[in-house]
Amino acid sequence: MTTTIAVASEMNVAEYGRMLALFAPKIIESEGENEAALAIVESMLEKGEPNFSPEEHAMFDLVTTLIEQFETRACPTADAAPEEVLRDLMEHNGLTAGDLECEIGSRARVSEILSGKRSISKEQAKRLGARFGVSAAAFI
């Protein structure tokens, strides 16, 4: 007996099956697998999400969910202090305090934030979120 979840949707099950065979998505267990999954998402986004077929939407949702789950496990930031999140993002992007003057202000202000002496304002959080492509909430 063959049962599929996709039968209830407008998805072409055979086409979705071909996509699954091509991309072979699975639970992401390493940074290398995460990078491969991110590459799939980036290649799909080149087409433009509004132009996705139902099968591509399903694949996109599946792969992005797998990425989110891995990143939540690999990089838990929910309990991290805002300055720790900032420090981690700076390190991963090879940035110094001087590189964030446009988002935060002076180099001294960045240092005060990183040392925990000063908190990040809502406006600074918005600018940092835009710079790093993350939610401003990560800095508040």
Backbone bond lengths (Angstrom), bond angles and torsions (degrees), N, CA, C in turn:
res aa  C-N    CA-C-N  psi(-1)  N-CA   C-N-CA  omega(-1)  CA-C   N-CA-C  phi
1 M - - - 1.445 - - 1.518 109.40 -
2 T 1.323 117.55 126.54 1.454 122.33 178.87 1.520 109.11 -108.99
3 T 1.309 116.51 125.06 1.453 122.21 177.29 1.514 107.87 -126.55
4 T 1.341 116.74 137.22 1.459 119.95 177.98 1.517 109.78 -127.61
5 I 1.289 115.46 147.29 1.460 121.78 175.92 1.522 109.42 -70.26
6 A 1.326 116.93 -35.14 1.461 122.55 -173.49 1.519 113.85 -68.73
7 V 1.342 119.32 -14.25 1.458 121.25 -177.46 1.525 111.17 -58.89
8 A 1.320 117.26 -37.47 1.459 120.85 -176.49 1.530 112.93 -72.49
9 S 1.314 118.39 -15.44 1.458 120.85 -179.11 1.524 109.88 -98.83
10 E 1.319 115.21 -179.44 1.463 120.81 178.39 1.525 111.37 -87.32
11 M 1.284 116.52 16.45 1.456 122.13 -175.81 1.524 111.23 -78.41
12 N 1.319 115.55 143.88 1.461 122.29 172.85 1.528 106.22 -83.36
13 V 1.317 115.63 108.50 1.457 120.95 -173.61 1.529 111.39 -62.77
14 A 1.320 116.97 -38.58 1.469 119.74 -179.80 1.527 110.48 -65.31
15 E 1.332 117.60 -42.86 1.469 120.62 179.50 1.525 110.51 -65.77
16 Y 1.326 116.86 -41.87 1.461 120.42 178.29 1.526 109.91 -63.00
17 G 1.321 116.28 -39.31 1.464 120.50 176.99 1.516 111.74 -60.70
18 R 1.341 116.94 -40.00 1.477 120.10 176.62 1.528 111.01 -63.51
19 M 1.345 115.65 -40.07 1.471 119.13 178.93 1.525 110.39 -65.48
20 L 1.322 116.52 -42.19 1.473 119.97 178.16 1.522 110.94 -61.14
21 A 1.328 116.02 -41.13 1.470 119.59 179.17 1.522 110.79 -66.14
22 L 1.325 117.40 -36.50 1.460 121.31 -178.94 1.526 111.55 -69.89
23 F 1.332 116.67 -48.01 1.464 120.66 -175.04 1.523 113.39 -89.99
24 A 1.328 117.77 -24.84 1.471 123.58 179.65 1.529 112.34 46.74
25 P 1.338 118.15 57.86 1.468 119.82 -179.70 1.521 111.80 -67.77
26 K 1.332 115.47 146.53 1.461 122.74 178.19 1.520 108.31 -154.55
27 I 1.309 117.01 173.09 1.460 120.82 175.71 1.526 107.45 -58.04
28 I 1.330 116.66 129.16 1.465 121.48 -178.17 1.525 108.67 -82.35
29 E 1.340 115.43 127.77 1.461 120.34 -175.34 1.528 114.03 -120.39
30 S 1.326 117.47 -5.01 1.464 118.97 -178.98 1.521 109.72 -146.31
31 E 1.314 114.70 164.18 1.467 119.58 178.08 1.529 110.73 -63.24
32 G 1.328 117.20 -35.34 1.463 120.52 177.67 1.521 112.10 -62.76
33 E 1.323 115.87 -43.30 1.467 119.59 177.04 1.523 110.66 -65.65
34 N 1.320 116.21 -36.56 1.466 119.98 177.62 1.530 110.60 -64.30
35 E 1.313 116.65 -42.54 1.469 120.40 178.01 1.527 110.70 -61.65
36 A 1.338 116.99 -39.80 1.464 120.53 178.47 1.529 110.60 -64.98
37 A 1.320 116.52 -40.73 1.465 120.63 178.25 1.533 110.62 -65.77
38 L 1.333 116.80 -40.98 1.467 120.33 177.24 1.530 110.82 -62.15
39 A 1.326 116.86 -37.01 1.461 120.77 178.02 1.528 110.70 -64.58
40 I 1.336 117.50 -37.50 1.461 121.01 176.77 1.526 109.76 -62.21
41 V 1.328 116.47 -46.99 1.465 121.21 -179.49 1.528 110.27 -61.61
42 E 1.331 116.50 -45.45 1.471 119.66 179.97 1.517 111.35 -61.99
43 S 1.331 117.77 -40.33 1.466 119.72 179.76 1.528 110.43 -67.13
44 M 1.320 116.74 -35.56 1.465 119.90 178.12 1.528 110.79 -69.10
45 L 1.330 116.76 -38.41 1.465 120.41 -178.23 1.523 112.48 -66.94
46 E 1.333 117.35 -21.40 1.462 119.97 176.74 1.523 111.06 -61.29
47 K 1.317 116.63 -30.33 1.461 121.48 177.75 1.525 110.23 -73.60
48 G 1.318 116.08 -30.36 1.460 121.38 -177.71 1.517 110.10 96.75
49 E 1.300 116.57 120.16 1.462 121.84 -175.83 1.536 112.99 -55.00
50 P 1.338 119.88 -37.78 1.467 118.75 178.33 1.537 112.93 -62.16
51 N 1.320 117.28 -20.49 1.462 121.26 -179.06 1.524 113.61 -94.04
52 F 1.334 118.33 4.03 1.454 121.70 -178.21 1.527 111.01 -67.70
53 S 1.310 115.27 143.95 1.465 121.88 169.62 1.538 107.11 -77.61
54 P 1.331 118.15 167.16 1.473 119.00 175.93 1.532 112.00 -56.96
55 E 1.319 116.83 -36.09 1.465 120.75 179.38 1.529 111.12 -67.43
56 E 1.330 116.35 -40.54 1.475 120.40 178.53 1.523 110.31 -67.79
57 H 1.330 117.98 -38.34 1.474 120.20 176.33 1.526 109.99 -60.35
58 A 1.320 116.28 -44.61 1.465 119.70 -179.76 1.525 110.91 -62.98
59 M 1.333 117.27 -43.22 1.463 121.28 179.41 1.527 110.29 -65.12
60 F 1.320 116.64 -44.51 1.465 121.75 179.37 1.531 109.81 -59.23
61 D 1.337 116.71 -48.36 1.465 120.21 179.41 1.524 111.58 -61.08
62 L 1.327 116.81 -41.35 1.467 120.80 179.71 1.524 111.05 -63.11
63 V 1.323 117.20 -50.24 1.462 120.68 -176.07 1.524 111.03 -67.08
64 T 1.344 118.14 -41.13 1.470 119.20 179.27 1.527 111.16 -66.49
65 T 1.326 117.45 -33.91 1.466 120.41 175.69 1.525 110.70 -64.92
66 L 1.322 116.63 -42.29 1.469 120.20 177.64 1.524 111.18 -62.83
67 I 1.338 117.08 -40.66 1.468 121.48 177.89 1.523 110.42 -63.00
68 E 1.334 116.94 -47.75 1.464 120.98 -179.76 1.518 111.26 -59.38
69 Q 1.329 117.24 -42.72 1.461 120.50 179.19 1.521 111.17 -62.74
70 F 1.332 117.25 -44.29 1.463 120.01 179.14 1.526 110.54 -63.15
71 E 1.320 116.68 -47.58 1.460 119.81 -176.01 1.519 111.57 -66.03
72 T 1.321 117.49 -32.47 1.462 120.30 176.29 1.528 110.29 -65.73
73 R 1.334 115.82 -40.84 1.474 119.55 178.55 1.522 111.56 -72.78
74 A 1.331 117.12 -42.04 1.467 121.44 -173.49 1.521 112.89 -79.64
75 C 1.308 117.23 -30.71 1.465 121.34 -174.98 1.514 110.61 -132.66
76 P 1.319 118.36 65.45 1.466 118.70 -178.81 1.524 110.82 -66.55
77 T 1.315 116.50 115.60 1.465 120.49 -179.42 1.520 111.98 -115.38
78 A 1.326 117.55 -3.60 1.456 119.80 -176.69 1.528 111.32 -59.70
79 D 1.320 116.69 -35.28 1.457 120.15 -178.38 1.523 112.48 -97.48
80 A 1.315 116.72 -1.46 1.463 120.20 -177.88 1.521 110.37 -78.18
81 A 1.324 115.12 141.60 1.460 120.39 175.49 1.528 108.86 -68.79
82 P 1.325 117.29 150.18 1.466 120.47 -178.35 1.525 113.53 -53.05
83 E 1.329 117.05 -38.97 1.470 118.54 179.96 1.522 111.51 -68.30
84 E 1.339 117.15 -30.12 1.462 120.26 176.52 1.526 110.89 -69.80
85 V 1.330 115.91 -39.98 1.464 120.12 176.67 1.520 109.34 -61.53
86 L 1.333 116.59 -46.31 1.459 121.19 179.90 1.523 110.95 -62.07
87 R 1.318 116.72 -45.80 1.468 121.20 179.93 1.535 110.39 -59.55
88 D 1.331 116.64 -43.67 1.455 121.38 -179.92 1.532 111.14 -64.10
89 L 1.320 116.93 -44.07 1.465 120.19 178.74 1.529 111.44 -65.31
90 M 1.315 116.39 -38.95 1.468 119.81 177.56 1.520 109.88 -62.27
91 E 1.328 116.17 -46.17 1.466 120.80 -178.62 1.525 111.14 -61.98
92 H 1.334 116.32 -45.57 1.467 120.25 -178.92 1.526 112.72 -67.22
93 N 1.323 116.89 -22.74 1.462 120.59 -179.53 1.524 112.93 -105.47
94 G 1.329 116.84 5.39 1.455 121.25 177.67 1.519 113.80 63.26
95 L 1.333 116.63 38.85 1.463 121.07 -177.00 1.522 111.89 -104.25
96 T 1.313 115.10 154.46 1.460 122.17 174.71 1.527 108.69 -112.82
97 A 1.318 116.46 172.35 1.460 120.99 178.82 1.533 110.63 -56.71
98 G 1.302 116.81 -38.04 1.467 120.41 -179.71 1.518 113.26 -64.50
99 D 1.329 117.15 -25.97 1.463 120.83 -179.95 1.522 112.83 -71.30
100 L 1.324 117.35 -15.94 1.459 120.98 -176.29 1.522 113.36 -107.09
101 E 1.321 117.20 15.03 1.459 120.15 -179.10 1.527 112.42 -60.23
102 C 1.328 117.83 -36.11 1.475 120.89 179.84 1.523 111.48 -66.27
103 E 1.325 117.33 -35.43 1.457 120.90 -177.48 1.528 112.24 -84.51
104 I 1.323 117.37 -34.56 1.465 120.59 -171.78 1.521 113.20 -112.77
105 G 1.296 117.71 -37.36 1.454 121.26 -174.78 1.514 108.80 131.70
106 S 1.282 116.76 -138.17 1.457 120.50 -177.09 1.529 111.75 -71.73
107 R 1.318 114.28 162.75 1.465 121.53 175.61 1.529 110.03 -59.87
108 A 1.314 116.85 -36.28 1.467 121.29 179.22 1.531 110.70 -65.34
109 R 1.325 117.03 -38.73 1.468 120.39 178.78 1.530 110.10 -65.73
110 V 1.325 117.42 -40.27 1.459 120.98 177.29 1.528 109.01 -60.40
111 S 1.322 116.89 -44.48 1.467 121.12 179.48 1.530 111.44 -62.55
112 E 1.327 116.93 -38.88 1.468 120.43 177.76 1.528 110.92 -63.24
113 I 1.318 116.30 -40.50 1.470 120.26 178.52 1.524 109.66 -65.43
114 L 1.329 116.80 -46.54 1.463 120.60 -177.89 1.527 112.39 -63.99
115 S 1.321 117.32 -28.93 1.466 120.44 179.04 1.526 112.07 -87.54
116 G 1.334 117.67 -3.74 1.459 121.23 179.48 1.507 114.42 84.05
117 K 1.337 118.10 5.96 1.462 121.61 -179.38 1.523 112.29 -78.58
118 R 1.329 116.49 -21.99 1.460 121.68 -178.25 1.527 107.40 -136.51
119 S 1.316 115.85 143.71 1.468 119.03 177.77 1.534 109.64 -92.63
120 I 1.305 115.21 164.62 1.463 121.90 179.81 1.521 108.04 -87.11
121 S 1.330 116.94 127.47 1.459 120.76 179.09 1.526 110.03 -73.68
122 K 1.314 116.78 164.71 1.465 120.76 178.77 1.523 111.14 -61.50
123 E 1.314 116.84 -40.95 1.474 120.14 179.17 1.528 111.10 -65.41
124 Q 1.330 116.90 -42.56 1.467 120.22 176.66 1.530 110.26 -62.70
125 A 1.338 116.78 -40.14 1.459 121.15 179.51 1.530 110.71 -61.62
126 K 1.322 116.78 -40.59 1.468 120.62 177.78 1.526 110.66 -62.47
127 R 1.334 115.90 -45.09 1.467 119.36 -179.64 1.529 111.50 -66.61
128 L 1.338 116.75 -39.21 1.465 120.25 177.88 1.527 110.73 -66.53
129 G 1.322 116.42 -41.19 1.453 120.31 177.96 1.523 111.34 -59.21
130 A 1.336 115.94 -43.14 1.465 120.36 178.11 1.526 110.62 -65.62
131 R 1.305 117.06 -40.68 1.471 121.16 -179.00 1.522 111.55 -62.30
132 F 1.337 116.07 -44.33 1.468 120.64 -174.30 1.528 113.59 -97.37
133 G 1.328 117.28 -4.13 1.455 119.89 179.72 1.525 113.57 69.56
134 V 1.339 115.81 35.63 1.473 121.16 178.07 1.517 108.09 -128.48
135 S 1.305 115.74 170.82 1.466 121.38 178.23 1.533 109.57 -67.88
136 A 1.324 115.77 141.85 1.465 120.31 175.10 1.522 111.17 -60.86
137 A 1.330 116.42 -25.48 1.461 120.83 -179.75 1.526 112.95 -60.21
138 A 1.316 117.34 -23.46 1.463 120.33 179.16 1.529 111.94 -64.99
139 F 1.330 116.46 -19.14 1.470 120.72 -175.95 1.527 113.10 -106.63
140 I 1.306 117.14 4.04 1.475 119.85 -176.56 1.518 110.37 -113.36
